[in-house]
């Protein structure tokens, strides 16, 4: 996919042992993004502190993404973080430079 604006996911309902997730086990989500490198190592991340969140804008990723090809994964965070999800691939193309000559007079 080129130039996505939002990451979307479905909240988990079960633990890895098959038991139901209890209140407080998930406190939010972290999205990790890499360009090259190794799966599971994400120099660009974004965190959302909501256990019921199902989306995050790409603008929440820091440092900001520039033109290029990327892989991203998500994990739930809480007292114990989950493993990273399967990665998705996407690209960003044609990001405009910021305006120049900005001033106040």
Phi and psi restraints in degrees (value plus and minus 20) as a CYANA .aco file:
   2 UNK   PHI    -126.8   -86.8
   2 UNK   PSI     119.2   159.2
   3 UNK   PHI      33.0    73.0
   3 UNK   PSI      29.7    69.7
   4 UNK   PHI     -88.2   -48.2
   4 UNK   PSI     139.6   179.6
   5 UNK   PHI    -138.3   -98.3
   5 UNK   PSI     -36.5     3.5
   6 UNK   PHI    -161.2  -121.2
   6 UNK   PSI     119.0   159.0
   7 UNK   PHI    -111.8   -71.8
   7 UNK   PSI     117.2   157.2
   8 UNK   PHI    -147.7  -107.7
   8 UNK   PSI     129.4   169.4
   9 UNK   PHI    -175.3  -135.3
   9 UNK   PSI     151.4   191.4
  10 UNK   PHI    -130.3   -90.3
  10 UNK   PSI     106.9   146.9
  11 UNK   PHI     -81.0   -41.0
  11 UNK   PSI     118.9   158.9
  12 UNK   PHI     -90.8   -50.8
  12 UNK   PSI     132.6   172.6
  13 UNK   PHI    -138.6   -98.6
  13 UNK   PSI     -32.6     7.4
  14 UNK   PHI    -148.1  -108.1
  14 UNK   PSI     131.9   171.9
  15 UNK   PHI    -100.9   -60.9
  15 UNK   PSI     149.4   189.4
  16 UNK   PHI     -84.0   -44.0
  16 UNK   PSI     -41.5    -1.5
  17 UNK   PHI    -106.8   -66.8
  17 UNK   PSI     -17.2    22.8
  18 UNK   PHI      71.5   111.5
  18 UNK   PSI     -28.2    11.8
  19 UNK   PHI     -98.0   -58.0
  19 UNK   PSI     136.0   176.0
  20 UNK   PHI     -87.8   -47.8
  20 UNK   PSI     126.9   166.9
  21 UNK   PHI     -94.7   -54.7
  21 UNK   PSI     109.8   149.8
  22 UNK   PHI    -110.6   -70.6
  22 UNK   PSI     135.0   175.0
  23 UNK   PHI     -74.8   -34.8
  23 UNK   PSI     116.6   156.6
  24 UNK   PHI      72.2   112.2
  24 UNK   PSI     -33.7     6.3
  25 UNK   PHI     -90.3   -50.3
  25 UNK   PSI     -52.1   -12.1
  26 UNK   PHI    -137.2   -97.2
  26 UNK   PSI     104.5   144.5
  27 UNK   PHI    -131.4   -91.4
  27 UNK   PSI     -27.9    12.1
  28 UNK   PHI     151.5   191.5
  28 UNK   PSI    -183.9  -143.9
  29 UNK   PHI    -159.8  -119.8
  29 UNK   PSI     130.6   170.6
  30 UNK   PHI    -146.6  -106.6
  30 UNK   PSI     108.6   148.6
  31 UNK   PHI    -123.1   -83.1
  31 UNK   PSI     110.8   150.8
  32 UNK   PHI    -133.8   -93.8
  32 UNK   PSI     118.9   158.9
  33 UNK   PHI    -150.1  -110.1
  33 UNK   PSI     118.5   158.5
  34 UNK   PHI    -156.6  -116.6
  34 UNK   PSI     132.6   172.6
  35 UNK   PHI    -141.9  -101.9
  35 UNK   PSI      82.6   122.6
  36 UNK   PHI      58.8    98.8
  36 UNK   PSI    -181.7  -141.7
  37 UNK   PHI      53.4    93.4
  37 UNK   PSI    -178.1  -138.1
  38 UNK   PHI    -131.4   -91.4
  38 UNK   PSI     117.0   157.0
  39 UNK   PHI     -73.6   -33.6
  39 UNK   PSI     118.0   158.0
  40 UNK   PHI      72.0   112.0
  40 UNK   PSI     -28.7    11.3
  41 UNK   PHI    -135.3   -95.3
  41 UNK   PSI      91.1   131.1
  42 UNK   PHI    -143.9  -103.9
  42 UNK   PSI      84.5   124.5
  43 UNK   PHI     -93.8   -53.8
  43 UNK   PSI     -39.2     0.8
  44 UNK   PHI    -132.1   -92.1
  44 UNK   PSI     107.3   147.3
  45 UNK   PHI    -159.6  -119.6
  45 UNK   PSI     141.0   181.0
  46 UNK   PHI    -165.2  -125.2
  46 UNK   PSI     119.7   159.7
  47 UNK   PHI    -144.4  -104.4
  47 UNK   PSI     120.2   160.2
  48 UNK   PHI    -144.1  -104.1
  48 UNK   PSI     105.4   145.4
  49 UNK   PHI    -113.0   -73.0
  49 UNK   PSI      45.8    85.8
  50 UNK   PHI    -167.6  -127.6
  50 UNK   PSI     100.7   140.7
  51 UNK   PHI     -90.2   -50.2
  51 UNK   PSI     -32.2     7.8
  52 UNK   PHI    -131.8   -91.8
  52 UNK   PSI     -11.6    28.4
  53 UNK   PHI     -84.0   -44.0
  53 UNK   PSI     125.5   165.5
  54 UNK   PHI    -150.6  -110.6
  54 UNK   PSI     -10.1    29.9
  55 UNK   PHI    -180.3  -140.3
  55 UNK   PSI     140.4   180.4
  56 UNK   PHI    -171.3  -131.3
  56 UNK   PSI     111.6   151.6
  57 UNK   PHI     -89.7   -49.7
  57 UNK   PSI     126.6   166.6
  58 UNK   PHI     -80.6   -40.6
  58 UNK   PSI     -44.8    -4.8
  59 UNK   PHI     -86.2   -46.2
  59 UNK   PSI     -32.0     8.0
  60 UNK   PHI    -100.4   -60.4
  60 UNK   PSI     -28.4    11.6
  61 UNK   PHI     -99.4   -59.4
  61 UNK   PSI     115.4   155.4
  62 UNK   PHI    -151.6  -111.6
  62 UNK   PSI     118.3   158.3
  63 UNK   PHI     -84.1   -44.1
  63 UNK   PSI     138.5   178.5
  64 UNK   PHI     -77.3   -37.3
  64 UNK   PSI     127.6   167.6
  65 UNK   PHI    -102.8   -62.8
  65 UNK   PSI     122.2   162.2
  66 UNK   PHI    -132.4   -92.4
  66 UNK   PSI    -199.8  -159.8
  67 UNK   PHI     -75.5   -35.5
  67 UNK   PSI     116.0   156.0
  68 UNK   PHI     137.4   177.4
  68 UNK   PSI    -200.0  -160.0
  69 UNK   PHI    -123.6   -83.6
  69 UNK   PSI     119.0   159.0
  70 UNK   PHI    -156.3  -116.3
  70 UNK   PSI     141.0   181.0
  71 UNK   PHI    -145.1  -105.1
  71 UNK   PSI     123.8   163.8
  72 UNK   PHI    -158.3  -118.3
  72 UNK   PSI     133.1   173.1
  73 UNK   PHI    -163.8  -123.8
  73 UNK   PSI     146.6   186.6
  74 UNK   PHI    -153.4  -113.4
  74 UNK   PSI     131.6   171.6
  75 UNK   PHI    -162.3  -122.3
  75 UNK   PSI     133.1   173.1
  76 UNK   PHI    -103.3   -63.3
  76 UNK   PSI     125.8   165.8
  77 UNK   PHI    -138.3   -98.3
  77 UNK   PSI     133.6   173.6
  78 UNK   PHI     153.8   193.8
  78 UNK   PSI    -175.4  -135.4
  79 UNK   PHI     -75.7   -35.7
  79 UNK   PSI     -54.0   -14.0
  80 UNK   PHI    -151.2  -111.2
  80 UNK   PSI     101.8   141.8
  81 UNK   PHI     -94.9   -54.9
  81 UNK   PSI     127.4   167.4
  82 UNK   PHI     -96.4   -56.4
  82 UNK   PSI     152.4   192.4
  83 UNK   PHI     -90.3   -50.3
  83 UNK   PSI     142.1   182.1
  84 UNK   PHI     -90.6   -50.6
  84 UNK   PSI     126.0   166.0
  85 UNK   PHI     -90.9   -50.9
  85 UNK   PSI     155.4   195.4
  86 UNK   PHI     -82.5   -42.5
  86 UNK   PSI     120.8   160.8
  87 UNK   PHI     -95.4   -55.4
  87 UNK   PSI     132.0   172.0
  88 UNK   PHI    -136.1   -96.1
  88 UNK   PSI     134.1   174.1
  89 UNK   PHI    -130.2   -90.2
  89 UNK   PSI     123.8   163.8
  90 UNK   PHI    -176.1  -136.1
  90 UNK   PSI     148.4   188.4
  91 UNK   PHI    -157.5  -117.5
  91 UNK   PSI     135.2   175.2
  92 UNK   PHI    -141.7  -101.7
  92 UNK   PSI     106.6   146.6
  93 UNK   PHI    -149.8  -109.8
  93 UNK   PSI     131.5   171.5
  94 UNK   PHI      41.9    81.9
  94 UNK   PSI      17.5    57.5
  95 UNK   PHI     -94.3   -54.3
  95 UNK   PSI     101.1   141.1
  96 UNK   PHI     -87.3   -47.3
  96 UNK   PSI     129.8   169.8
  97 UNK   PHI     -91.9   -51.9
  97 UNK   PSI     136.0   176.0
  98 UNK   PHI     -88.0   -48.0
  98 UNK   PSI     137.8   177.8
  99 UNK   PHI     -79.2   -39.2
  99 UNK   PSI     134.6   174.6
 100 UNK   PHI    -135.4   -95.4
 100 UNK   PSI     150.9   190.9
 101 UNK   PHI      50.6    90.6
 101 UNK   PSI       0.6    40.6
 102 UNK   PHI     -90.7   -50.7
 102 UNK   PSI     110.7   150.7
 103 UNK   PHI    -179.9  -139.9
 103 UNK   PSI     152.4   192.4
 104 UNK   PHI    -140.3  -100.3
 104 UNK   PSI     120.7   160.7
